[in-house]
Amino acid sequence: MTVFASIGQFAGVARPVVMGLLGLFVLLALWQFLIWVLETPVYLVPAPSDVALAVRNDFALLASSSVPTITEAFLGFLLGNCIAILVAASFVYAKLIEEMFYPVAIIIKTIPIVAIAPVLKIMLGNGIEPKVVVAALICFFPTLVNAVRGFRAVDPQLVELMHVLSASKTEVFMRVRLQSALPYIFSALKISVTMCVLGAIVGEWIGANHGIGYLLIQSMYEFDTPRLFASILTASFIAITGFAIVSVLEKIVIRWDAASVT
């Protein structure tokens, strides 16, 4: 009975993956069929087979271009989320700070990132710094909003119990508020880990000599559409890998039922 239960549980977990792959296969087959029927030139829209061939032929170029993009996205991810969590904690403990600077955060969020990137390039130069800052900015707001909500979603009775036990503010924060906020924070991290890749690529569009963003621009100017699509596929793979890593970390860190805490 235990063996059959394990098989059933595995089938339940594997079904979404199998169905997702099946849907992707159907979409690619339809794409390939339409290219063949409509006889679309490869420089306009390549077939999946052309993209796969470009990935194979330019694999070394795509891999080397991924390194700076991953570095910029990772550093921006760390910078943006760490600052967002610290600012969220200050908002929870200091209402005045929240009233003063929360509107500022909203205003910064409303500015298009493609408008901020050229300014950062002028200020910080053409190195890695503006790309990291762009990636950090694009990660900052989702984590800030979710962290504030998570820090305030704590059970008031737990806070009161900690006060009765003469716990300090630091102990209340680490043992109660942070534990309550972790599900919210990880939800934000899943969003920001994909968005930081976009931020790094946008930064590379403004000015770079390497990276996936640079490769995208170069492929577009050269009308190398298969390599352009291969670059897009590489960027998507980087973002999906980041999402998977954060999901695994979430399962490792959060070992309790998040619904029971919130």
Backbone bond lengths (Angstrom), bond angles and torsions (degrees), N, CA, C in turn:
res aa  C-N    CA-C-N  psi(-1)  N-CA   C-N-CA  omega(-1)  CA-C   N-CA-C  phi
1 M - - - 1.458 - - 1.528 110.44 -
2 T 1.332 116.00 -39.16 1.461 120.25 -179.92 1.522 110.89 -64.32
3 V 1.353 116.42 -38.99 1.465 120.49 179.80 1.515 110.37 -63.15
4 F 1.359 116.16 -45.64 1.466 119.92 179.97 1.520 111.10 -64.88
5 A 1.343 116.65 -36.47 1.461 119.91 178.51 1.524 110.44 -65.46
6 S 1.340 116.25 -40.16 1.469 120.08 178.47 1.522 110.93 -64.87
7 I 1.332 115.69 -41.09 1.470 119.49 178.42 1.523 110.66 -63.18
8 G 1.335 115.05 -42.51 1.460 118.79 179.08 1.521 112.31 -64.47
9 Q 1.333 116.10 -39.34 1.458 119.93 178.34 1.520 110.81 -65.55
10 F 1.345 117.50 -42.29 1.461 121.15 178.06 1.523 111.21 -62.94
11 A 1.347 115.62 -40.52 1.463 119.53 178.89 1.526 111.03 -63.53
12 G 1.346 115.98 -37.73 1.459 119.25 178.80 1.506 112.48 -65.48
13 V 1.350 116.54 -36.21 1.462 120.83 179.05 1.523 111.03 -75.44
14 A 1.341 116.55 -39.00 1.460 120.96 -175.30 1.527 112.79 -76.67
15 R 1.330 117.74 -23.37 1.466 120.39 -175.63 1.527 113.11 -57.75
16 P 1.356 119.78 -48.22 1.474 118.11 179.15 1.525 113.01 -59.69
17 V 1.348 116.43 -36.58 1.467 119.94 179.54 1.520 110.41 -66.83
18 V 1.331 115.75 -46.10 1.466 120.07 -179.25 1.522 110.75 -63.20
19 M 1.331 117.07 -44.07 1.462 120.26 -179.68 1.523 111.22 -66.08
20 G 1.332 116.99 -37.20 1.461 120.03 176.75 1.519 111.94 -63.79
21 L 1.342 116.55 -44.17 1.459 120.26 177.62 1.522 111.55 -64.73
22 L 1.330 116.21 -36.99 1.468 120.27 178.17 1.530 110.32 -64.51
23 G 1.328 116.04 -43.72 1.461 119.45 178.23 1.522 111.50 -62.51
24 L 1.335 117.02 -40.47 1.460 121.25 178.17 1.525 110.91 -64.19
25 F 1.331 116.59 -40.95 1.460 120.78 178.64 1.530 111.21 -62.83
26 V 1.331 116.69 -42.88 1.472 120.52 178.81 1.520 110.55 -62.85
27 L 1.337 116.88 -42.54 1.458 121.16 179.73 1.525 111.46 -62.90
28 L 1.331 116.71 -44.03 1.465 120.46 179.35 1.526 111.35 -66.27
29 A 1.323 116.45 -38.96 1.466 120.10 178.13 1.527 110.79 -63.91
30 L 1.339 117.11 -41.90 1.460 121.09 177.75 1.524 110.52 -64.44
31 W 1.314 116.59 -41.90 1.471 121.84 177.57 1.530 110.26 -59.65
32 Q 1.330 117.00 -47.89 1.461 121.59 179.86 1.523 110.57 -62.13
33 F 1.320 117.22 -40.49 1.467 121.89 -178.46 1.525 110.95 -65.74
34 L 1.335 116.87 -43.86 1.458 120.52 -179.23 1.531 111.26 -65.45
35 I 1.315 117.66 -39.75 1.465 120.75 177.00 1.522 110.37 -61.74
36 W 1.331 116.22 -40.25 1.465 121.15 -179.67 1.526 111.18 -69.25
37 V 1.341 117.93 -42.47 1.465 121.71 -178.13 1.527 111.31 -70.42
38 L 1.318 116.51 -45.87 1.468 121.25 -176.36 1.527 112.70 -81.65
39 E 1.337 116.38 -8.98 1.461 121.85 -179.90 1.537 111.32 52.90
40 T 1.324 115.13 47.12 1.460 121.40 -178.69 1.526 109.83 -72.00
41 P 1.347 117.27 130.36 1.478 119.11 178.42 1.518 111.01 -60.99
42 V 1.322 116.63 146.75 1.455 121.51 -175.53 1.523 111.36 -66.84
43 Y 1.351 117.82 -26.55 1.462 119.17 -178.96 1.532 111.88 -75.68
44 L 1.335 117.43 -13.69 1.463 120.97 174.77 1.528 110.61 -90.06
45 V 1.312 116.55 -64.02 1.465 122.10 177.58 1.521 108.06 -137.28
46 P 1.321 118.96 115.46 1.461 119.99 179.26 1.523 111.32 -78.70
47 A 1.306 115.62 154.85 1.453 121.32 173.95 1.528 109.27 -78.26
48 P 1.336 117.34 158.01 1.467 119.08 176.49 1.522 113.11 -54.27
49 S 1.331 116.89 -33.77 1.462 119.40 178.12 1.518 111.30 -65.37
50 D 1.358 117.16 -36.44 1.466 120.26 177.63 1.530 110.91 -67.51
51 V 1.338 116.00 -38.74 1.465 120.03 178.51 1.524 110.08 -65.91
52 A 1.334 116.59 -42.78 1.470 120.24 178.67 1.524 110.62 -61.99
53 L 1.333 116.84 -38.68 1.460 120.51 177.94 1.527 111.06 -66.14
54 A 1.342 116.54 -38.19 1.463 120.48 178.08 1.522 110.81 -66.19
55 V 1.328 117.19 -38.79 1.467 120.94 177.43 1.525 110.12 -61.99
56 R 1.328 116.24 -41.57 1.465 119.15 -179.89 1.525 111.68 -68.52
57 N 1.325 116.67 -44.59 1.463 120.11 -176.45 1.529 112.51 -72.01
58 D 1.342 116.39 -35.97 1.467 120.74 -176.47 1.525 112.14 -106.56
59 F 1.322 117.34 25.29 1.463 120.25 -175.69 1.522 111.73 -59.53
60 A 1.326 116.64 -43.78 1.475 120.11 -179.43 1.526 110.51 -63.70
61 L 1.333 117.35 -41.19 1.462 121.12 178.94 1.520 110.91 -65.39
62 L 1.332 117.28 -43.55 1.462 121.21 179.32 1.529 111.00 -64.29
63 A 1.336 116.21 -39.68 1.476 120.04 -179.70 1.526 111.00 -67.20
64 S 1.332 116.84 -44.59 1.459 119.48 -179.99 1.525 111.59 -67.73
65 S 1.330 117.38 -33.51 1.461 120.57 177.82 1.523 111.88 -72.52
66 S 1.322 116.71 -24.18 1.467 120.35 -179.26 1.522 111.90 -72.79
67 V 1.331 117.18 -28.19 1.470 120.37 -174.80 1.525 112.09 -60.45
68 P 1.339 120.18 -52.68 1.469 118.07 178.96 1.525 113.08 -64.79
69 T 1.322 117.44 -35.66 1.470 119.92 179.36 1.521 110.89 -65.42
70 I 1.327 117.56 -43.31 1.462 121.04 177.93 1.531 110.47 -63.83
71 T 1.327 116.82 -41.16 1.469 120.72 179.14 1.519 110.73 -61.53
72 E 1.328 117.04 -48.41 1.465 121.28 -179.95 1.520 111.47 -63.10
73 A 1.337 116.11 -43.27 1.470 119.89 -179.12 1.526 110.75 -65.80
74 F 1.331 116.97 -41.44 1.462 120.61 -178.61 1.521 111.27 -65.31
75 L 1.331 116.64 -46.57 1.465 119.77 179.58 1.525 111.00 -64.78
76 G 1.334 117.23 -39.76 1.460 120.37 176.33 1.516 112.11 -65.31
77 F 1.326 115.92 -37.20 1.463 121.29 177.72 1.528 110.22 -61.96
78 L 1.328 117.01 -47.37 1.464 120.54 179.40 1.527 111.30 -64.50
79 L 1.319 116.62 -47.27 1.464 120.94 -176.84 1.523 111.22 -63.71
80 G 1.325 117.10 -51.17 1.460 120.61 -176.37 1.512 113.30 -63.75
81 N 1.332 117.27 -42.06 1.459 120.01 -176.97 1.520 112.29 -75.47
82 C 1.325 117.45 -37.27 1.469 119.13 177.83 1.525 110.77 -63.43
83 I 1.329 116.79 -44.90 1.462 119.90 178.37 1.515 110.68 -64.55
84 A 1.336 117.51 -39.76 1.464 121.23 -179.24 1.526 111.37 -62.64
85 I 1.327 117.36 -41.89 1.470 120.79 -179.56 1.529 110.37 -68.11
86 L 1.333 116.99 -40.89 1.465 119.98 178.07 1.532 111.03 -64.49
87 V 1.318 116.99 -42.61 1.468 120.52 178.75 1.527 110.44 -65.92
88 A 1.330 117.23 -39.57 1.462 120.63 178.38 1.524 111.26 -62.11
89 A 1.337 116.50 -41.14 1.464 120.15 177.87 1.528 110.83 -63.60
90 S 1.332 116.86 -39.84 1.474 119.26 177.99 1.520 111.27 -66.41
91 F 1.328 117.83 -33.99 1.459 121.06 177.63 1.534 110.82 -64.25
92 V 1.330 115.92 -38.84 1.463 119.76 -177.19 1.522 110.93 -68.98
93 Y 1.331 117.09 -38.36 1.462 120.23 -175.56 1.526 113.70 -92.69
94 A 1.322 117.30 -12.83 1.472 120.30 -179.37 1.521 108.75 -136.61
95 K 1.315 116.34 97.67 1.454 121.50 -177.91 1.518 111.65 -61.21
96 L 1.321 117.21 -34.96 1.459 121.16 -179.50 1.527 111.38 -62.59
97 I 1.341 115.97 -41.80 1.465 120.15 178.58 1.526 110.58 -62.79
98 E 1.329 116.20 -40.65 1.463 119.63 178.63 1.527 111.16 -63.53
99 E 1.317 116.76 -44.64 1.464 120.21 -179.53 1.524 111.76 -63.07
100 M 1.337 116.83 -31.29 1.460 120.30 -178.15 1.530 112.34 -81.77
101 F 1.333 117.36 -41.34 1.454 119.38 -166.99 1.535 114.66 -109.82
102 Y 1.335 119.29 -14.03 1.461 119.71 176.56 1.523 111.03 -62.94
103 P 1.351 119.08 -43.85 1.479 118.89 175.03 1.527 112.88 -60.16
104 V 1.343 116.45 -34.28 1.463 119.89 177.99 1.527 110.45 -63.95
105 A 1.345 116.20 -41.91 1.466 120.28 178.26 1.525 110.94 -62.55
106 I 1.333 116.82 -39.04 1.462 120.54 178.67 1.526 110.52 -65.40
107 I 1.334 116.75 -41.79 1.466 120.81 179.32 1.531 110.47 -62.04
108 I 1.331 116.48 -44.01 1.469 119.96 178.69 1.522 110.34 -61.70
109 K 1.332 116.56 -38.43 1.463 120.30 -179.79 1.521 111.58 -65.13
110 T 1.334 117.65 -33.50 1.464 120.41 -176.84 1.531 112.76 -75.54
111 I 1.334 117.98 -16.03 1.463 120.48 178.54 1.531 108.95 -76.55
112 P 1.337 118.86 125.61 1.477 120.43 179.65 1.522 110.90 -57.90
113 I 1.317 115.12 137.17 1.461 119.76 -176.44 1.517 111.52 -65.34
114 V 1.346 117.04 -28.94 1.465 119.67 178.88 1.522 111.03 -71.23
115 A 1.340 117.30 -18.31 1.464 120.73 176.06 1.523 111.21 -84.76
116 I 1.341 116.38 -29.80 1.467 120.09 179.72 1.529 111.36 -77.52
117 A 1.325 117.02 -34.97 1.466 120.91 -174.10 1.525 113.45 -57.48
118 P 1.352 120.55 -45.54 1.480 118.17 178.45 1.524 113.12 -62.19
119 V 1.337 116.64 -35.91 1.466 120.01 178.51 1.522 110.09 -63.97
120 L 1.326 116.42 -43.06 1.468 120.56 179.46 1.522 111.20 -65.34
121 K 1.331 116.31 -34.43 1.464 119.02 177.87 1.522 110.49 -64.27
122 I 1.347 116.87 -41.32 1.457 120.75 178.71 1.531 110.31 -64.75
123 M 1.332 116.41 -40.82 1.451 120.88 -175.98 1.527 112.67 -75.37
124 L 1.339 116.65 -40.99 1.462 120.97 -170.14 1.528 113.89 -108.01
125 G 1.319 117.55 -6.11 1.452 119.62 178.78 1.514 112.43 93.34
126 N 1.321 115.85 -165.64 1.465 121.88 -174.01 1.528 112.21 -106.79
127 G 1.333 116.53 16.89 1.462 120.05 -179.68 1.512 112.08 -87.45
128 I 1.321 115.02 -153.59 1.458 121.09 -177.27 1.528 112.15 -77.70
129 E 1.324 117.39 -21.20 1.465 121.22 -172.36 1.528 113.80 -58.58
130 P 1.365 120.34 -50.43 1.460 118.44 -178.67 1.525 113.16 -63.97
131 K 1.330 118.00 -33.21 1.470 120.37 178.53 1.526 110.68 -66.24
132 V 1.336 116.31 -41.30 1.463 120.56 178.96 1.524 110.54 -64.55
133 V 1.336 116.84 -42.54 1.463 120.25 -179.46 1.524 110.91 -66.06
134 V 1.331 117.57 -40.29 1.471 120.39 177.46 1.529 110.12 -61.66
135 A 1.329 116.58 -45.15 1.466 120.15 177.72 1.520 111.27 -62.51
136 A 1.340 117.47 -38.22 1.463 121.31 178.88 1.525 111.40 -66.79
137 L 1.321 116.34 -41.74 1.472 119.91 -179.83 1.524 111.65 -63.37
138 I 1.310 116.51 -38.77 1.447 119.59 -177.10 1.532 111.17 -73.75
139 C 1.361 116.85 -20.37 1.468 121.38 177.43 1.526 112.40 -88.46
140 F 1.317 116.85 -23.73 1.456 121.76 -165.56 1.530 113.40 -62.91
141 F 1.319 118.52 -52.79 1.455 121.37 -168.82 1.538 113.70 -66.59
142 P 1.335 120.17 -45.93 1.480 118.35 178.67 1.526 113.01 -57.88
143 T 1.331 116.64 -40.99 1.462 119.67 179.86 1.517 110.97 -69.69
144 L 1.320 117.52 -38.45 1.463 120.94 178.57 1.524 110.85 -59.74
145 V 1.317 117.36 -49.44 1.473 121.57 -177.70 1.519 110.87 -62.87
146 N 1.329 117.05 -46.54 1.463 119.92 -177.76 1.519 112.07 -70.05
147 A 1.327 117.39 -36.52 1.463 119.92 179.52 1.522 111.16 -66.78
148 V 1.323 117.74 -42.44 1.469 120.64 176.88 1.519 110.52 -59.78
149 R 1.322 115.60 -45.16 1.467 119.30 179.01 1.521 111.37 -63.19
150 G 1.338 116.60 -39.93 1.452 119.97 -179.44 1.521 113.10 -68.57
151 F 1.331 116.99 -40.97 1.463 120.14 178.83 1.528 111.85 -63.81
152 R 1.328 116.61 -27.72 1.462 120.15 -178.78 1.525 112.85 -94.88
153 A 1.338 117.13 -4.71 1.455 120.49 -178.94 1.525 112.57 -86.58
154 V 1.328 117.14 9.59 1.448 121.71 -177.09 1.535 110.52 -70.80
155 D 1.310 116.37 149.54 1.460 122.35 176.64 1.534 109.15 -69.34
156 P 1.327 118.73 120.61 1.471 120.55 -179.34 1.528 113.24 -58.11
157 Q 1.328 116.72 -29.93 1.463 119.75 179.38 1.521 111.85 -66.48
158 L 1.343 116.44 -33.68 1.463 119.53 177.00 1.532 110.92 -67.66
159 V 1.333 115.55 -41.25 1.458 119.30 177.62 1.521 110.54 -62.74
160 E 1.339 116.67 -42.55 1.461 120.98 179.37 1.517 110.71 -64.17
161 L 1.335 116.60 -39.71 1.461 120.24 177.77 1.523 111.04 -62.34
162 M 1.329 116.87 -41.58 1.466 120.09 178.50 1.525 110.85 -63.83
163 H 1.324 117.41 -36.72 1.467 120.60 177.28 1.529 111.11 -66.20
164 V 1.327 115.65 -39.48 1.467 119.93 177.79 1.522 110.50 -62.55
165 L 1.326 115.54 -34.79 1.466 120.47 179.76 1.530 112.08 -83.77
166 S 1.343 116.48 8.92 1.464 122.95 177.75 1.530 112.52 61.74
167 A 1.309 115.67 36.55 1.462 120.15 178.21 1.525 109.88 -75.81
168 S 1.303 116.37 145.28 1.456 121.04 177.52 1.530 109.92 -77.25
169 K 1.348 115.77 169.63 1.459 119.53 178.20 1.529 111.41 -62.85
170 T 1.322 116.14 -35.48 1.460 119.91 178.03 1.520 111.26 -64.84
171 E 1.323 116.99 -42.35 1.468 120.92 178.86 1.516 111.07 -66.69
172 V 1.326 117.50 -39.93 1.468 120.71 177.27 1.523 109.81 -62.46
173 F 1.316 115.86 -42.02 1.462 119.53 -178.78 1.527 111.21 -65.50
174 M 1.329 117.42 -48.59 1.459 121.23 -174.96 1.521 112.68 -71.34
175 R 1.339 116.87 -38.37 1.463 120.66 -172.86 1.527 113.49 -92.06
176 V 1.330 117.03 -21.84 1.465 119.31 -175.67 1.525 111.47 -119.78
177 R 1.320 116.41 -61.85 1.462 119.28 -174.01 1.534 112.67 -65.69
178 L 1.325 116.82 -45.03 1.454 119.58 -179.49 1.522 111.24 -65.02
179 Q 1.327 116.97 -40.56 1.465 120.52 177.65 1.523 110.61 -61.66
180 S 1.320 116.37 -39.63 1.458 120.46 178.94 1.520 111.99 -68.81
181 A 1.325 116.33 -32.61 1.465 120.37 -174.14 1.523 113.53 -85.36
182 L 1.334 118.04 -17.32 1.462 120.09 -174.52 1.533 113.91 -55.54
183 P 1.350 120.39 -44.16 1.471 118.38 177.39 1.525 112.45 -60.02
184 Y 1.330 117.06 -39.09 1.460 120.78 178.35 1.528 110.60 -67.13
185 I 1.325 116.41 -42.46 1.458 120.37 -178.22 1.523 110.75 -64.62
186 F 1.319 117.46 -43.08 1.462 119.40 179.92 1.521 111.65 -67.25
187 S 1.329 117.26 -32.91 1.470 119.39 174.21 1.521 110.45 -61.07
188 A 1.343 116.34 -40.68 1.464 120.62 177.70 1.522 111.11 -68.95
189 L 1.331 116.74 -38.30 1.463 119.94 -179.16 1.524 111.27 -63.68
190 K 1.326 117.37 -34.20 1.460 120.17 177.78 1.523 111.17 -64.55
191 I 1.326 115.68 -33.13 1.468 119.39 177.07 1.519 110.49 -75.29
192 S 1.330 116.28 -47.94 1.458 119.94 -174.01 1.522 112.90 -70.17
193 V 1.335 118.26 -26.97 1.464 119.25 -178.69 1.527 111.08 -68.66
194 T 1.307 117.43 -26.88 1.465 120.14 174.37 1.529 111.01 -84.53
195 M 1.328 116.38 -36.38 1.460 119.88 -178.13 1.525 112.40 -71.35
196 C 1.338 117.48 -28.96 1.462 119.25 -179.45 1.527 111.21 -66.90
197 V 1.333 117.43 -29.23 1.469 120.41 174.59 1.522 109.67 -64.98
198 L 1.329 115.76 -42.90 1.461 120.24 175.85 1.524 110.87 -60.47
199 G 1.331 116.92 -42.95 1.454 120.47 179.17 1.519 112.19 -61.46
200 A 1.318 116.97 -42.49 1.467 120.32 179.26 1.523 110.78 -63.99
201 I 1.324 116.83 -40.59 1.470 120.77 -179.95 1.528 110.67 -66.76
202 V 1.322 117.09 -41.50 1.467 120.36 177.39 1.526 110.02 -61.52
203 G 1.326 117.19 -41.84 1.457 120.25 176.76 1.520 112.35 -61.29
204 E 1.333 116.60 -36.81 1.465 120.47 178.36 1.520 111.67 -71.45
205 W 1.330 116.86 -29.04 1.463 119.26 176.52 1.524 111.37 -62.02
206 I 1.326 115.90 -38.60 1.459 119.85 -175.95 1.518 111.32 -69.10
207 G 1.316 116.75 -35.75 1.456 119.16 178.91 1.509 111.75 -179.36
208 A 1.331 116.86 112.47 1.460 121.47 178.42 1.523 109.03 -164.35
209 N 1.301 115.54 158.73 1.461 121.48 176.28 1.521 112.21 -111.99
210 H 1.316 116.79 2.28 1.454 121.51 179.09 1.520 108.01 -159.78
211 G 1.326 116.11 171.17 1.458 120.95 -179.95 1.520 111.96 108.12
212 I 1.318 115.48 164.94 1.463 120.74 -179.39 1.528 110.69 -63.70
213 G 1.340 117.44 -39.47 1.461 119.80 178.69 1.512 111.73 -61.50
214 Y 1.325 117.01 -43.04 1.462 121.49 176.91 1.523 110.79 -62.87
215 L 1.328 116.80 -40.82 1.463 121.18 179.97 1.522 111.05 -66.03
216 L 1.329 117.06 -36.21 1.465 120.73 176.46 1.529 110.92 -61.65
217 I 1.338 116.76 -47.72 1.452 120.70 -179.89 1.530 110.81 -63.92
218 Q 1.322 117.00 -43.87 1.457 121.35 -179.86 1.530 111.27 -62.02
219 S 1.335 117.24 -43.63 1.462 121.20 179.88 1.519 110.97 -65.59
220 M 1.323 117.52 -35.76 1.460 120.98 179.20 1.531 110.91 -66.43
221 Y 1.338 116.86 -44.79 1.462 120.36 -179.87 1.527 111.76 -66.76
222 E 1.321 117.15 -30.26 1.463 121.50 179.89 1.529 112.59 -88.82
223 F 1.333 117.42 0.77 1.464 122.89 -177.53 1.524 111.51 55.21
224 D 1.333 115.43 32.16 1.470 120.77 175.77 1.529 107.18 -91.65
225 T 1.329 115.39 77.84 1.464 120.54 -173.64 1.520 112.81 -64.33
226 P 1.339 120.56 -41.07 1.473 118.60 177.40 1.527 112.82 -57.88
227 R 1.353 116.68 -42.69 1.466 118.84 178.58 1.526 110.94 -69.33
228 L 1.335 117.41 -31.40 1.462 121.55 175.86 1.526 110.09 -61.74
229 F 1.326 116.45 -47.14 1.464 120.43 178.51 1.530 110.65 -67.64
230 A 1.322 117.27 -35.31 1.466 120.18 177.32 1.528 110.75 -64.49
231 S 1.335 116.63 -36.47 1.468 120.51 177.35 1.522 110.67 -66.81
232 I 1.337 116.08 -41.44 1.467 120.23 176.88 1.530 110.00 -61.64
233 L 1.317 116.44 -42.81 1.463 121.09 178.59 1.522 110.93 -62.55
234 T 1.323 117.36 -38.37 1.465 121.17 178.19 1.521 111.05 -65.08
235 A 1.337 116.87 -44.03 1.465 120.67 177.78 1.526 110.89 -61.47
236 S 1.324 116.57 -40.38 1.465 120.46 177.88 1.523 110.80 -64.41
237 F 1.320 116.77 -40.13 1.465 120.83 179.41 1.526 110.89 -63.62
238 I 1.334 116.91 -40.16 1.467 120.85 177.93 1.526 110.02 -61.58
239 A 1.339 116.62 -45.75 1.463 120.67 -179.05 1.529 111.48 -64.90
240 I 1.324 117.41 -41.97 1.470 121.15 179.63 1.525 110.46 -64.87
241 T 1.332 116.86 -39.60 1.461 120.53 178.19 1.526 110.70 -63.46
242 G 1.330 116.53 -42.76 1.459 119.89 176.58 1.516 112.07 -61.38
243 F 1.320 116.34 -42.47 1.466 120.36 178.04 1.524 110.73 -61.25
244 A 1.331 116.84 -42.43 1.463 120.26 179.71 1.526 111.41 -64.32
245 I 1.334 117.14 -39.46 1.469 120.42 179.92 1.525 110.42 -64.53
246 V 1.335 117.08 -44.44 1.466 120.07 178.66 1.528 110.77 -63.87
247 S 1.317 117.35 -38.09 1.471 120.50 178.75 1.515 111.36 -63.61
248 V 1.333 116.83 -40.49 1.468 120.55 177.82 1.525 110.19 -65.99
249 L 1.335 117.10 -43.87 1.466 120.41 177.78 1.520 111.66 -61.19
250 E 1.326 116.72 -36.13 1.462 120.38 178.12 1.530 110.93 -61.97
251 K 1.320 116.30 -43.60 1.469 119.90 179.54 1.524 111.47 -66.65
252 I 1.337 117.17 -31.55 1.456 120.82 179.28 1.522 111.18 -74.06
253 V 1.339 116.58 -42.97 1.468 121.13 -174.89 1.512 111.24 -78.67
254 I 1.329 117.53 -46.05 1.466 121.13 -176.61 1.517 108.93 -94.45
255 R 1.311 115.90 98.62 1.455 120.93 -177.30 1.530 112.21 -101.10
256 W 1.339 116.32 0.73 1.457 119.71 179.13 1.518 109.64 -107.19
257 D 1.321 115.53 173.09 1.456 121.46 177.79 1.517 108.41 -78.44
258 A 1.341 116.35 111.53 1.472 119.69 -176.70 1.505 111.72 -62.04
259 A 1.341 117.79 -31.99 1.473 120.39 -179.46 1.510 111.57 -66.60
260 S 1.339 117.34 -30.02 1.457 119.42 -179.59 1.512 112.15 -73.45
261 V 1.365 116.57 -23.07 1.457 120.36 179.81 1.505 110.82 -82.32
262 T 1.353 116.55 -41.79 1.455 120.88 -177.36 1.513 111.78 -88.81
